[in-house]
Amino acid sequence: MQDRILPFPALAVPGAIAGLVGAVLIDAYLLLTLVVAGHLVTVSGFYQYVASGALGKAAYATPGSVALGIAVHVVVAIAWGIGYAYVAARTPQVLSRPLLSGTVFGILVMVSMQLVEVAANIYVLPNTVLFFNGIIAHVVFFGLPVAYIVERRLGARAAH
């Protein structure tokens, strides 16, 4: 028996919504822990770091780099959300187990984004506290919200 494959827009919308929510939540958490509580970086420095993946060190001196960093972060998060929705729609186990799937997804996103940072020559080896803060950020504030939003949106379609 072949499962009905949802058209791309049916996957893209829930995935994009999930990715956008995940982007807002992970940024809120990271800004709270790194800027407000930790005083480790400024808000502009946080987004300039993201932009530096595209602009290099020039991001720290370019006036529009904060806006670019925000835009890049949102676009990347939406892409991850759509990718998750695509996999979840085709893999019933992923869709039906959002806690496990979201946890694995969050770790996968964290590792993948660190590899992107290495490739962009901007990776900074975190200490133990920052490493675990990154895991919490990517699992609790990105992977799990994406998984639960996709499960609610696509699971409702699968039930009909």
C-alpha positions in Angstrom: 0.0 0.0 0.0 1.4 3.3 -1.0 0.9 6.3 1.2 -0.5 9.5 -0.2 2.3 12.0 -0.7 1.4 15.5 0.2 2.1 18.3 -2.3 5.0 20.6 -1.4 2.7 23.6 -0.3 1.0 21.2 2.1 4.4 20.5 3.7 6.0 23.9 3.2 3.4 25.9 5.2 3.5 23.8 8.4 7.3 23.5 8.1 7.7 27.3 7.6 5.5 28.1 10.5 7.3 25.6 12.7 10.7 26.9 11.6 9.7 30.5 12.2 8.4 29.7 15.7 11.6 27.7 16.4 13.7 30.7 15.2 11.9 33.1 17.6 12.1 30.6 20.5 15.7 29.7 20.1 16.7 33.4 19.7 14.7 34.4 22.7 16.4 31.7 24.8 19.9 32.4 23.5 19.6 36.2 23.9 18.3 35.7 27.4 21.1 33.3 28.4 24.0 34.9 26.4 23.1 38.6 26.5 20.9 39.2 29.6 22.1 36.6 32.0 25.6 35.9 30.8 26.7 39.3 29.5 28.8 37.3 26.9 27.7 39.2 23.8 25.5 42.1 22.8 22.3 41.6 20.7 24.0 43.2 17.7 27.1 41.1 18.2 24.9 38.0 18.3 23.4 38.7 14.9 26.7 40.0 13.5 28.2 36.6 14.3 25.4 35.0 12.2 26.1 37.4 9.4 29.8 36.7 9.6 29.1 33.3 8.2 28.3 35.1 4.9 30.4 38.3 5.2 33.4 37.1 7.2 34.9 39.6 9.7 33.5 42.5 7.7 30.1 41.7 9.3 31.4 43.4 12.5 31.9 46.6 10.7 29.1 46.6 8.2 26.0 48.6 9.2 23.4 46.3 7.8 24.9 43.1 9.1 22.6 42.9 12.1 19.6 42.8 9.8 21.4 40.4 7.5 22.1 38.1 10.5 18.4 38.2 11.5 17.3 37.4 8.0 19.8 34.6 7.5 18.8 33.1 10.8 15.1 33.2 10.0 15.6 31.8 6.5 17.8 29.0 7.7 15.3 28.1 10.5 12.4 28.0 8.0 14.4 25.8 5.7 15.1 23.4 8.6 11.4 23.4 9.5 10.4 22.6 5.9 13.0 19.9 5.8 11.6 18.4 9.0 8.1 18.5 7.7 9.2 16.8 4.5 10.8 13.9 6.4 7.9 13.7 8.9 5.3 13.4 6.1 7.2 10.5 4.6 8.2 8.7 7.8 5.3 7.9 10.1 7.6 7.1 13.0 9.0 10.7 12.9 5.6 12.2 12.8 4.1 10.0 15.5 7.0 10.5 18.0 7.6 14.2 18.3 9.5 14.0 21.6 12.1 11.6 20.3 12.2 13.0 16.8 12.4 16.6 18.0 15.3 15.8 20.3 17.2 14.0 17.6 16.4 16.8 15.1 17.6 19.5 17.5 20.9 17.7 17.9 21.2 17.2 14.2 20.6 20.9 13.6 23.2 21.9 16.2 25.9 19.6 14.8 25.1 20.6 11.2 25.2 24.3 12.0 28.5 23.9 13.7 29.8 22.2 10.6 28.6 25.2 8.6 30.5 27.5 11.1 33.6 25.4 10.6 33.3 25.7 6.8 32.7 29.4 7.1 35.8 29.7 9.3 33.8 31.3 12.2 33.5 28.3 14.6 34.5 29.0 18.2 35.0 26.0 20.4 32.5 26.3 23.3 33.3 25.6 26.9 31.2 23.0 28.7 28.5 25.5 29.9 28.1 27.0 26.4 28.0 23.5 24.9 25.2 22.4 27.1 23.4 25.7 26.6 23.6 25.1 22.9 22.1 21.6 23.3 19.3 23.0 25.4 18.7 25.8 22.9 18.6 23.5 19.9 16.6 20.6 21.4 14.2 22.4 23.8 13.7 25.7 21.9 14.1 24.6 18.3 13.8 20.8 17.7 10.9 20.1 20.0 8.8 23.1 19.0 9.3 22.3 15.3 8.4 18.6 15.9 5.3 19.4 17.8 4.0 22.0 15.4 4.6 19.8 12.4 3.0 16.8 14.2 -0.1 18.9 15.0 -0.4 20.4 11.5 0.5 17.3 9.5 -1.0 14.8 11.9 -4.4 16.5 11.6 -4.2 16.1 7.8 -3.2 12.4 8.1 -6.3 11.8 10.3 -8.6 13.1 7.5 
